[in-house]
Amino acid sequence: MRKVADCREFPSEANCSLVISGTEDEVVRAATEHAVSVHGETDSPELREQIRGSLKDELVLQHT
């Protein structure tokens, strides 16, 4: 199942609305890079675990 990280769930001064989806490892990597480059966070194991813990399953709408 694909995972989603939604920046709107983390209030910030940037008022960011980015949503990232993909495999868990892809999303953690991309969300970490985004947090560092846009939000000024420091890449650390703690940040990656915080992101990993906040991931949600991607909801897939099926058309019938």
N, CA, C, O and CB atoms as a CASP TS submission, in Angstrom:
PFRMAT TS
TARGET T0000
AUTHOR 0000-0000-0000
METHOD Language model
MODEL 1
PARENT N/A
ATOM      1  N   MET     1       0.839  -1.183   0.000  1.00  0.00           N
ATOM      2  CA  MET     1       0.000   0.000   0.000  1.00  0.00           C
ATOM      3  C   MET     1       0.879   1.240   0.000  1.00  0.00           C
ATOM      4  O   MET     1       1.881   1.312   0.710  1.00  0.00           O
ATOM      5  CB  MET     1      -0.951   0.002   1.212  1.00  0.00           C
ATOM      6  N   ARG     2       0.482   2.212  -0.811  1.00  0.00           N
ATOM      7  CA  ARG     2       1.217   3.472  -0.877  1.00  0.00           C
ATOM      8  C   ARG     2       0.945   4.291   0.383  1.00  0.00           C
ATOM      9  O   ARG     2      -0.111   4.175   1.006  1.00  0.00           O
ATOM     10  CB  ARG     2       0.825   4.274  -2.146  1.00  0.00           C
ATOM     11  N   LYS     3       1.917   5.116   0.739  1.00  0.00           N
ATOM     12  CA  LYS     3       1.831   5.970   1.920  1.00  0.00           C
ATOM     13  C   LYS     3       1.781   7.432   1.499  1.00  0.00           C
ATOM     14  O   LYS     3       2.207   7.796   0.403  1.00  0.00           O
ATOM     15  CB  LYS     3       3.025   5.720   2.867  1.00  0.00           C
ATOM     16  N   VAL     4       1.247   8.267   2.401  1.00  0.00           N
ATOM     17  CA  VAL     4       1.099   9.692   2.128  1.00  0.00           C
ATOM     18  C   VAL     4       1.633  10.496   3.301  1.00  0.00           C
ATOM     19  O   VAL     4       1.368  10.177   4.460  1.00  0.00           O
ATOM     20  CB  VAL     4      -0.377  10.051   1.851  1.00  0.00           C
ATOM     21  N   ALA     5       2.393  11.549   2.987  1.00  0.00           N
ATOM     22  CA  ALA     5       2.794  12.562   3.963  1.00  0.00           C
ATOM     23  C   ALA     5       2.146  13.868   3.525  1.00  0.00           C
ATOM     24  O   ALA     5       2.304  14.286   2.378  1.00  0.00           O
ATOM     25  CB  ALA     5       4.373  12.697   4.068  1.00  0.00           C
ATOM     26  N   ASP     6       1.425  14.508   4.421  1.00  0.00           N
ATOM     27  CA  ASP     6       0.692  15.733   4.099  1.00  0.00           C
ATOM     28  C   ASP     6       1.225  16.858   4.972  1.00  0.00           C
ATOM     29  O   ASP     6       1.043  16.849   6.190  1.00  0.00           O
ATOM     30  CB  ASP     6      -0.846  15.547   4.305  1.00  0.00           C
ATOM     31  N   CYS     7       1.873  17.814   4.354  1.00  0.00           N
ATOM     32  CA  CYS     7       2.498  18.919   5.088  1.00  0.00           C
ATOM     33  C   CYS     7       1.470  19.761   5.845  1.00  0.00           C
ATOM     34  O   CYS     7       1.817  20.422   6.823  1.00  0.00           O
ATOM     35  CB  CYS     7       3.282  19.807   4.127  1.00  0.00           C
ATOM     36  N   ARG     8       0.225  19.745   5.410  1.00  0.00           N
ATOM     37  CA  ARG     8      -0.810  20.532   6.082  1.00  0.00           C
ATOM     38  C   ARG     8      -1.060  20.051   7.503  1.00  0.00           C
ATOM     39  O   ARG     8      -1.645  20.777   8.308  1.00  0.00           O
ATOM     40  CB  ARG     8      -2.102  20.480   5.290  1.00  0.00           C
ATOM     41  N   GLU     9      -0.626  18.841   7.820  1.00  0.00           N
ATOM     42  CA  GLU     9      -0.821  18.307   9.168  1.00  0.00           C
ATOM     43  C   GLU     9       0.207  18.850  10.162  1.00  0.00           C
ATOM     44  O   GLU     9       0.106  18.605  11.364  1.00  0.00           O
ATOM     45  CB  GLU     9      -0.752  16.791   9.139  1.00  0.00           C
ATOM     46  N   PHE    10       1.195  19.586   9.652  1.00  0.00           N
ATOM     47  CA  PHE    10       2.234  20.166  10.488  1.00  0.00           C
ATOM     48  C   PHE    10       2.240  21.668  10.292  1.00  0.00           C
ATOM     49  O   PHE    10       2.865  22.154   9.350  1.00  0.00           O
ATOM     50  CB  PHE    10       3.620  19.562  10.161  1.00  0.00           C
ATOM     51  N   PRO    11       1.571  22.414  11.142  1.00  0.00           N
ATOM     52  CA  PRO    11       1.522  23.869  10.975  1.00  0.00           C
ATOM     53  C   PRO    11       2.923  24.470  10.887  1.00  0.00           C
ATOM     54  O   PRO    11       3.821  24.103  11.645  1.00  0.00           O
ATOM     55  CB  PRO    11       0.753  24.509  12.133  1.00  0.00           C
ATOM     56  N   SER    12       3.090  25.396   9.952  1.00  0.00           N
ATOM     57  CA  SER    12       4.389  26.041   9.790  1.00  0.00           C
ATOM     58  C   SER    12       4.190  27.462   9.290  1.00  0.00           C
ATOM     59  O   SER    12       3.104  27.831   8.844  1.00  0.00           O
ATOM     60  CB  SER    12       5.287  25.242   8.819  1.00  0.00           C
ATOM     61  N   GLU    13       5.242  28.245   9.370  1.00  0.00           N
ATOM     62  CA  GLU    13       5.197  29.609   8.868  1.00  0.00           C
ATOM     63  C   GLU    13       5.023  29.634   7.359  1.00  0.00           C
ATOM     64  O   GLU    13       4.483  30.595   6.811  1.00  0.00           O
ATOM     65  CB  GLU    13       6.458  30.358   9.261  1.00  0.00           C
ATOM     66  N   ALA    14       5.480  28.578   6.680  1.00  0.00           N
ATOM     67  CA  ALA    14       5.395  28.516   5.226  1.00  0.00           C
ATOM     68  C   ALA    14       3.977  28.237   4.752  1.00  0.00           C
ATOM     69  O   ALA    14       3.682  28.410   3.569  1.00  0.00           O
ATOM     70  CB  ALA    14       6.333  27.454   4.694  1.00  0.00           C
ATOM     71  N   ASN    15       3.078  27.804   5.662  1.00  0.00           N
ATOM     72  CA  ASN    15       1.703  27.474   5.303  1.00  0.00           C
ATOM     73  C   ASN    15       1.684  26.518   4.104  1.00  0.00           C
ATOM     74  O   ASN    15       0.945  26.718   3.140  1.00  0.00           O
ATOM     75  CB  ASN    15       0.902  28.761   4.985  1.00  0.00           C
ATOM     76  N   CYS    16       2.495  25.504   4.189  1.00  0.00           N
ATOM     77  CA  CYS    16       2.751  24.572   3.098  1.00  0.00           C
ATOM     78  C   CYS    16       1.570  23.610   2.891  1.00  0.00           C
ATOM     79  O   CYS    16       0.941  23.168   3.853  1.00  0.00           O
ATOM     80  CB  CYS    16       4.033  23.782   3.374  1.00  0.00           C
ATOM     81  N   SER    17       1.286  23.300   1.632  1.00  0.00           N
ATOM     82  CA  SER    17       0.185  22.392   1.310  1.00  0.00           C
ATOM     83  C   SER    17       0.652  21.161   0.529  1.00  0.00           C
ATOM     84  O   SER    17      -0.165  20.469  -0.078  1.00  0.00           O
ATOM     85  CB  SER    17      -0.876  23.131   0.513  1.00  0.00           C
ATOM     86  N   LEU    18       1.954  20.885   0.540  1.00  0.00           N
ATOM     87  CA  LEU    18       2.502  19.763  -0.219  1.00  0.00           C
ATOM     88  C   LEU    18       2.021  18.423   0.316  1.00  0.00           C
ATOM     89  O   LEU    18       1.956  18.213   1.527  1.00  0.00           O
ATOM     90  CB  LEU    18       4.015  19.808  -0.196  1.00  0.00           C
ATOM     91  N   VAL    19       1.683  17.518  -0.600  1.00  0.00           N
ATOM     92  CA  VAL    19       1.337  16.142  -0.271  1.00  0.00           C
ATOM     93  C   VAL    19       2.271  15.250  -1.087  1.00  0.00           C
ATOM     94  O   VAL    19       2.428  15.443  -2.293  1.00  0.00           O
ATOM     95  CB  VAL    19      -0.190  15.827  -0.571  1.00  0.00           C
ATOM     96  N   ILE    20       2.886  14.279  -0.425  1.00  0.00           N
ATOM     97  CA  ILE    20       3.822  13.360  -1.074  1.00  0.00           C
ATOM     98  C   ILE    20       3.278  11.951  -0.922  1.00  0.00           C
ATOM     99  O   ILE    20       2.885  11.557   0.176  1.00  0.00           O
ATOM    100  CB  ILE    20       5.262  13.476  -0.464  1.00  0.00           C
ATOM    101  N   SER    21       3.249  11.180  -2.011  1.00  0.00           N
ATOM    102  CA  SER    21       2.791   9.796  -1.902  1.00  0.00           C
ATOM    103  C   SER    21       3.730   8.883  -2.658  1.00  0.00           C
ATOM    104  O   SER    21       4.369   9.287  -3.629  1.00  0.00           O
ATOM    105  CB  SER    21       1.356   9.645  -2.431  1.00  0.00           C
ATOM    106  N   GLY    22       3.803   7.639  -2.196  1.00  0.00           N
ATOM    107  CA  GLY    22       4.653   6.628  -2.804  1.00  0.00           C
ATOM    108  C   GLY    22       4.880   5.511  -1.804  1.00  0.00           C
ATOM    109  O   GLY    22       4.119   5.357  -0.849  1.00  0.00           O
ATOM    110  N   THR    23       5.928   4.733  -2.026  1.00  0.00           N
ATOM    111  CA  THR    23       6.251   3.700  -1.056  1.00  0.00           C
ATOM    112  C   THR    23       6.717   4.378   0.231  1.00  0.00           C
ATOM    113  O   THR    23       7.102   5.547   0.214  1.00  0.00           O
ATOM    114  CB  THR    23       7.341   2.727  -1.608  1.00  0.00           C
ATOM    115  N   GLU    24       6.683   3.662   1.322  1.00  0.00           N
ATOM    116  CA  GLU    24       7.061   4.258   2.610  1.00  0.00           C
ATOM    117  C   GLU    24       8.462   4.861   2.559  1.00  0.00           C
ATOM    118  O   GLU    24       8.660   5.995   2.993  1.00  0.00           O
ATOM    119  CB  GLU    24       6.989   3.208   3.722  1.00  0.00           C
ATOM    120  N   ASP    25       9.432   4.120   2.038  1.00  0.00           N
ATOM    121  CA  ASP    25      10.802   4.638   1.992  1.00  0.00           C
ATOM    122  C   ASP    25      10.926   5.852   1.080  1.00  0.00           C
ATOM    123  O   ASP    25      11.662   6.786   1.397  1.00  0.00           O
ATOM    124  CB  ASP    25      11.758   3.552   1.527  1.00  0.00           C
ATOM    125  N   GLU    26      10.211   5.854  -0.058  1.00  0.00           N
ATOM    126  CA  GLU    26      10.244   7.001  -0.967  1.00  0.00           C
ATOM    127  C   GLU    26       9.683   8.241  -0.294  1.00  0.00           C
ATOM    128  O   GLU    26      10.249   9.329  -0.408  1.00  0.00           O
ATOM    129  CB  GLU    26       9.459   6.698  -2.246  1.00  0.00           C
ATOM    130  N   VAL    27       8.573   8.075   0.406  1.00  0.00           N
ATOM    131  CA  VAL    27       7.926   9.217   1.046  1.00  0.00           C
ATOM    132  C   VAL    27       8.781   9.755   2.188  1.00  0.00           C
ATOM    133  O   VAL    27       8.916  10.969   2.335  1.00  0.00           O
ATOM    134  CB  VAL    27       6.537   8.826   1.563  1.00  0.00           C
ATOM    135  N   VAL    28       9.353   8.883   2.986  1.00  0.00           N
ATOM    136  CA  VAL    28      10.218   9.340   4.086  1.00  0.00           C
ATOM    137  C   VAL    28      11.397  10.121   3.525  1.00  0.00           C
ATOM    138  O   VAL    28      11.734  11.188   4.039  1.00  0.00           O
ATOM    139  CB  VAL    28      10.722   8.139   4.933  1.00  0.00           C
ATOM    140  N   ARG    29      12.026   9.601   2.473  1.00  0.00           N
ATOM    141  CA  ARG    29      13.175  10.283   1.870  1.00  0.00           C
ATOM    142  C   ARG    29      12.770  11.651   1.312  1.00  0.00           C
ATOM    143  O   ARG    29      13.428  12.653   1.591  1.00  0.00           O
ATOM    144  CB  ARG    29      13.787   9.414   0.752  1.00  0.00           C
ATOM    145  N   ALA    30      11.687  11.696   0.523  1.00  0.00           N
ATOM    146  CA  ALA    30      11.262  12.957  -0.094  1.00  0.00           C
ATOM    147  C   ALA    30      10.767  13.954   0.952  1.00  0.00           C
ATOM    148  O   ALA    30      11.071  15.144   0.863  1.00  0.00           O
ATOM    149  CB  ALA    30      10.160  12.697  -1.126  1.00  0.00           C
ATOM    150  N   ALA    31      10.016  13.485   1.933  1.00  0.00           N
ATOM    151  CA  ALA    31       9.505  14.377   2.970  1.00  0.00           C
ATOM    152  C   ALA    31      10.638  14.937   3.824  1.00  0.00           C
ATOM    153  O   ALA    31      10.581  16.090   4.252  1.00  0.00           O
ATOM    154  CB  ALA    31       8.496  13.643   3.853  1.00  0.00           C
ATOM    155  N   THR    32      11.664  14.131   4.071  1.00  0.00           N
ATOM    156  CA  THR    32      12.823  14.608   4.816  1.00  0.00           C
ATOM    157  C   THR    32      13.537  15.696   4.030  1.00  0.00           C
ATOM    158  O   THR    32      13.885  16.739   4.583  1.00  0.00           O
ATOM    159  CB  THR    32      13.786  13.449   5.128  1.00  0.00           C
ATOM    160  N   GLU    33      13.755  15.455   2.738  1.00  0.00           N
ATOM    161  CA  GLU    33      14.413  16.467   1.899  1.00  0.00           C
ATOM    162  C   GLU    33      13.596  17.758   1.874  1.00  0.00           C
ATOM    163  O   GLU    33      14.158  18.852   1.924  1.00  0.00           O
ATOM    164  CB  GLU    33      14.612  15.936   0.460  1.00  0.00           C
ATOM    165  N   HIS    34      12.285  17.631   1.798  1.00  0.00           N
ATOM    166  CA  HIS    34      11.403  18.800   1.792  1.00  0.00           C
ATOM    167  C   HIS    34      11.479  19.535   3.136  1.00  0.00           C
ATOM    168  O   HIS    34      11.580  20.762   3.169  1.00  0.00           O
ATOM    169  CB  HIS    34       9.944  18.376   1.491  1.00  0.00           C
ATOM    170  N   ALA    35      11.430  18.800   4.220  1.00  0.00           N
ATOM    171  CA  ALA    35      11.486  19.421   5.548  1.00  0.00           C
ATOM    172  C   ALA    35      12.780  20.198   5.742  1.00  0.00           C
ATOM    173  O   ALA    35      12.782  21.265   6.356  1.00  0.00           O
ATOM    174  CB  ALA    35      11.349  18.358   6.641  1.00  0.00           C
ATOM    175  N   VAL    36      13.866  19.671   5.227  1.00  0.00           N
ATOM    176  CA  VAL    36      15.164  20.335   5.351  1.00  0.00           C
ATOM    177  C   VAL    36      15.230  21.570   4.452  1.00  0.00           C
ATOM    178  O   VAL    36      15.602  22.652   4.908  1.00  0.00           O
ATOM    179  CB  VAL    36      16.303  19.359   4.999  1.00  0.00           C
ATOM    180  N   SER    37      14.869  21.408   3.172  1.00  0.00           N
ATOM    181  CA  SER    37      15.051  22.501   2.212  1.00  0.00           C
ATOM    182  C   SER    37      14.017  23.622   2.360  1.00  0.00           C
ATOM    183  O   SER    37      14.341  24.787   2.133  1.00  0.00           O
ATOM    184  CB  SER    37      14.992  21.953   0.809  1.00  0.00           C
ATOM    185  N   VAL    38      12.790  23.290   2.735  1.00  0.00           N
ATOM    186  CA  VAL    38      11.735  24.306   2.798  1.00  0.00           C
ATOM    187  C   VAL    38      11.489  24.803   4.225  1.00  0.00           C
ATOM    188  O   VAL    38      11.255  25.991   4.445  1.00  0.00           O
ATOM    189  CB  VAL    38      10.443  23.747   2.221  1.00  0.00           C
ATOM    190  N   HIS    39      11.543  23.885   5.185  1.00  0.00           N
ATOM    191  CA  HIS    39      11.175  24.246   6.550  1.00  0.00           C
ATOM    192  C   HIS    39      12.362  24.427   7.489  1.00  0.00           C
ATOM    193  O   HIS    39      12.179  24.728   8.669  1.00  0.00           O
ATOM    194  CB  HIS    39      10.271  23.207   7.105  1.00  0.00           C
ATOM    195  N   GLY    40      13.579  24.246   6.974  1.00  0.00           N
ATOM    196  CA  GLY    40      14.764  24.504   7.781  1.00  0.00           C
ATOM    197  C   GLY    40      15.053  23.473   8.851  1.00  0.00           C
ATOM    198  O   GLY    40      15.824  23.734   9.775  1.00  0.00           O
ATOM    199  N   GLU    41      14.437  22.293   8.736  1.00  0.00           N
ATOM    200  CA  GLU    41      14.702  21.222   9.701  1.00  0.00           C
ATOM    201  C   GLU    41      16.099  20.649   9.462  1.00  0.00           C
ATOM    202  O   GLU    41      16.696  20.873   8.408  1.00  0.00           O
ATOM    203  CB  GLU    41      13.626  20.101   9.595  1.00  0.00           C
ATOM    204  N   THR    42      16.608  19.922  10.427  1.00  0.00           N
ATOM    205  CA  THR    42      17.889  19.243  10.308  1.00  0.00           C
ATOM    206  C   THR    42      17.628  17.766  10.063  1.00  0.00           C
ATOM    207  O   THR    42      16.874  17.128  10.797  1.00  0.00           O
ATOM    208  CB  THR    42      18.762  19.455  11.578  1.00  0.00           C
ATOM    209  N   ASP    43      18.266  17.225   9.017  1.00  0.00           N
ATOM    210  CA  ASP    43      18.105  15.796   8.708  1.00  0.00           C
ATOM    211  C   ASP    43      18.715  14.988   9.843  1.00  0.00           C
ATOM    212  O   ASP    43      19.905  15.101  10.136  1.00  0.00           O
ATOM    213  CB  ASP    43      18.775  15.425   7.337  1.00  0.00           C
ATOM    214  N   SER    44      17.885  14.174  10.472  1.00  0.00           N
ATOM    215  CA  SER    44      18.347  13.358  11.589  1.00  0.00           C
ATOM    216  C   SER    44      17.499  12.096  11.650  1.00  0.00           C
ATOM    217  O   SER    44      16.404  12.053  11.090  1.00  0.00           O
ATOM    218  CB  SER    44      18.276  14.145  12.934  1.00  0.00           C
ATOM    219  N   PRO    45      18.002  11.069  12.328  1.00  0.00           N
ATOM    220  CA  PRO    45      17.173   9.869  12.509  1.00  0.00           C
ATOM    221  C   PRO    45      15.856  10.188  13.210  1.00  0.00           C
ATOM    222  O   PRO    45      14.832   9.568  12.921  1.00  0.00           O
ATOM    223  CB  PRO    45      17.939   8.814  13.309  1.00  0.00           C
ATOM    224  N   GLU    46      15.876  11.149  14.125  1.00  0.00           N
ATOM    225  CA  GLU    46      14.660  11.519  14.845  1.00  0.00           C
ATOM    226  C   GLU    46      13.625  12.137  13.902  1.00  0.00           C
ATOM    227  O   GLU    46      12.437  11.826  13.992  1.00  0.00           O
ATOM    228  CB  GLU    46      14.990  12.498  15.979  1.00  0.00           C
ATOM    229  N   LEU    47      14.076  13.010  12.997  1.00  0.00           N
ATOM    230  CA  LEU    47      13.166  13.617  12.030  1.00  0.00           C
ATOM    231  C   LEU    47      12.567  12.544  11.132  1.00  0.00           C
ATOM    232  O   LEU    47      11.361  12.542  10.883  1.00  0.00           O
ATOM    233  CB  LEU    47      13.895  14.681  11.186  1.00  0.00           C
ATOM    234  N   ARG    48      13.400  11.635  10.646  1.00  0.00           N
ATOM    235  CA  ARG    48      12.905  10.571   9.765  1.00  0.00           C
ATOM    236  C   ARG    48      11.898   9.676  10.477  1.00  0.00           C
ATOM    237  O   ARG    48      10.918   9.245   9.871  1.00  0.00           O
ATOM    238  CB  ARG    48      14.070   9.729   9.246  1.00  0.00           C
ATOM    239  N   GLU    49      12.127   9.396  11.742  1.00  0.00           N
ATOM    240  CA  GLU    49      11.174   8.572  12.494  1.00  0.00           C
ATOM    241  C   GLU    49       9.874   9.325  12.753  1.00  0.00           C
ATOM    242  O   GLU    49       8.797   8.730  12.732  1.00  0.00           O
ATOM    243  CB  GLU    49      11.788   8.122  13.822  1.00  0.00           C
ATOM    244  N   GLN    50       9.972  10.632  12.999  1.00  0.00           N
ATOM    245  CA  GLN    50       8.768  11.440  13.172  1.00  0.00           C
ATOM    246  C   GLN    50       7.939  11.418  11.886  1.00  0.00           C
ATOM    247  O   GLN    50       6.719  11.258  11.929  1.00  0.00           O
ATOM    248  CB  GLN    50       9.136  12.895  13.560  1.00  0.00           C
ATOM    249  N   ILE    51       8.603  11.579  10.758  1.00  0.00           N
ATOM    250  CA  ILE    51       7.904  11.542   9.470  1.00  0.00           C
ATOM    251  C   ILE    51       7.309  10.158   9.243  1.00  0.00           C
ATOM    252  O   ILE    51       6.142  10.036   8.869  1.00  0.00           O
ATOM    253  CB  ILE    51       8.865  11.915   8.309  1.00  0.00           C
ATOM    254  N   ARG    52       8.096   9.124   9.465  1.00  0.00           N
ATOM    255  CA  ARG    52       7.611   7.747   9.255  1.00  0.00           C
ATOM    256  C   ARG    52       6.365   7.481  10.114  1.00  0.00           C
ATOM    257  O   ARG    52       5.416   6.841   9.661  1.00  0.00           O
ATOM    258  CB  ARG    52       8.730   6.713   9.595  1.00  0.00           C
ATOM    259  N   GLY    53       6.381   7.971  11.340  1.00  0.00           N
ATOM    260  CA  GLY    53       5.255   7.751  12.241  1.00  0.00           C
ATOM    261  C   GLY    53       4.004   8.529  11.867  1.00  0.00           C
ATOM    262  O   GLY    53       2.906   8.198  12.315  1.00  0.00           O
ATOM    263  N   SER    54       4.166   9.567  11.043  1.00  0.00           N
ATOM    264  CA  SER    54       3.012  10.389  10.668  1.00  0.00           C
ATOM    265  C   SER    54       2.371   9.956   9.352  1.00  0.00           C
ATOM    266  O   SER    54       1.342  10.506   8.960  1.00  0.00           O
ATOM    267  CB  SER    54       3.429  11.836  10.567  1.00  0.00           C
ATOM    268  N   LEU    55       2.960   8.980   8.666  1.00  0.00           N
ATOM    269  CA  LEU    55       2.439   8.574   7.361  1.00  0.00           C
ATOM    270  C   LEU    55       1.067   7.932   7.481  1.00  0.00           C
ATOM    271  O   LEU    55       0.757   7.243   8.452  1.00  0.00           O
ATOM    272  CB  LEU    55       3.402   7.608   6.685  1.00  0.00           C
ATOM    273  N   LYS    56       0.269   8.179   6.478  1.00  0.00           N
ATOM    274  CA  LYS    56      -1.063   7.576   6.385  1.00  0.00           C
ATOM    275  C   LYS    56      -1.114   6.706   5.141  1.00  0.00           C
ATOM    276  O   LYS    56      -0.347   6.908   4.200  1.00  0.00           O
ATOM    277  CB  LYS    56      -2.182   8.667   6.348  1.00  0.00           C
ATOM    278  N   ASP    57      -2.012   5.747   5.140  1.00  0.00           N
ATOM    279  CA  ASP    57      -2.244   4.946   3.944  1.00  0.00           C
ATOM    280  C   ASP    57      -2.931   5.816   2.907  1.00  0.00           C
ATOM    281  O   ASP    57      -3.803   6.620   3.240  1.00  0.00           O
ATOM    282  CB  ASP    57      -3.095   3.681   4.264  1.00  0.00           C
ATOM    283  N   GLU    58      -2.538   5.656   1.650  1.00  0.00           N
ATOM    284  CA  GLU    58      -3.165   6.416   0.571  1.00  0.00           C
ATOM    285  C   GLU    58      -4.552   5.841   0.292  1.00  0.00           C
ATOM    286  O   GLU    58      -4.714   4.631   0.135  1.00  0.00           O
ATOM    287  CB  GLU    58      -2.287   6.389  -0.715  1.00  0.00           C
ATOM    288  N   LEU    59      -5.524   6.702   0.234  1.00  0.00           N
ATOM    289  CA  LEU    59      -6.882   6.276  -0.105  1.00  0.00           C
ATOM    290  C   LEU    59      -7.015   6.253  -1.615  1.00  0.00           C
ATOM    291  O   LEU    59      -6.701   7.233  -2.290  1.00  0.00           O
ATOM    292  CB  LEU    59      -7.952   7.215   0.534  1.00  0.00           C
ATOM    293  N   VAL    60      -7.474   5.151  -2.132  1.00  0.00           N
ATOM    294  CA  VAL    60      -7.626   5.006  -3.572  1.00  0.00           C
ATOM    295  C   VAL    60      -9.112   4.936  -3.884  1.00  0.00           C
ATOM    296  O   VAL    60      -9.829   4.068  -3.385  1.00  0.00           O
ATOM    297  CB  VAL    60      -6.877   3.743  -4.102  1.00  0.00           C
ATOM    298  N   LEU    61      -9.560   5.862  -4.716  1.00  0.00           N
ATOM    299  CA  LEU    61     -10.953   5.843  -5.127  1.00  0.00           C
ATOM    300  C   LEU    61     -11.090   4.974  -6.363  1.00  0.00           C
ATOM    301  O   LEU    61     -10.359   5.150  -7.338  1.00  0.00           O
ATOM    302  CB  LEU    61     -11.476   7.272  -5.395  1.00  0.00           C
ATOM    303  N   GLN    62     -12.009   4.052  -6.324  1.00  0.00           N
ATOM    304  CA  GLN    62     -12.241   3.176  -7.460  1.00  0.00           C
ATOM    305  C   GLN    62     -13.534   3.592  -8.125  1.00  0.00           C
ATOM    306  O   GLN    62     -14.557   3.792  -7.470  1.00  0.00           O
ATOM    307  CB  GLN    62     -12.287   1.688  -7.031  1.00  0.00           C
ATOM    308  N   HIS    63     -13.469   3.716  -9.432  1.00  0.00           N
ATOM    309  CA  HIS    63     -14.657   4.071 -10.206  1.00  0.00           C
ATOM    310  C   HIS    63     -15.371   2.788 -10.614  1.00  0.00           C
ATOM    311  O   HIS    63     -14.729   1.826 -11.037  1.00  0.00           O
ATOM    312  CB  HIS    63     -14.283   4.929 -11.460  1.00  0.00           C
ATOM    313  N   THR    64     -16.679   2.773 -10.491  1.00  0.00           N
ATOM    314  CA  THR    64     -17.448   1.588 -10.899  1.00  0.00           C
ATOM    315  C   THR    64     -18.307   1.871 -12.092  1.00  0.00           C
ATOM    316  O   THR    64     -19.018   0.985 -12.565  1.00  0.00           O
ATOM    317  CB  THR    64     -18.312   1.093  -9.766  1.00  0.00           C
TER
END
